[in-house]
């Protein structure tokens, strides 16, 4: 699990599939998922999504970069897809998150 976490931290901007990480770890995607479920109580894709969202939240809260620039920095080709992705996991748009974060720090 430590090796998986390190790979996710290093490559989450470029690798977006569990199978890509599993291949690097010489595991099947199903086995990696089973390990994650047993040890972390979440799927491997949940781990990956959480890392991407955490980085997006940091960038939105700590920079003035546009949402499109943040999407590109995180490896998303389409800013509108990034907005839908972010909203799915955070339950608010990137701009709404940024505004809430800014008001929380005032």
LINCORZI-V190183 format. One record per pair of residues at least 6 apart in sequence whose C-alpha atoms are under 6 Angstrom apart, sorted by the first residue. I is the first residue (numbers start at 1). GAP is how many residues later the second one is. If there is no record, write none. Layout:
# LINCORZI-V190183
i & gap
I & GAP
I & GAP
This chain:
# LINCORZI-V190183
i & gap
13 & 61
13 & 62
14 & 61
19 & 10
22 & 6
22 & 7
33 & 10
33 & 11
36 & 6
36 & 7
36 & 8
37 & 6
60 & 38
61 & 37
61 & 40
68 & 11
71 & 8
71 & 11
87 & 6
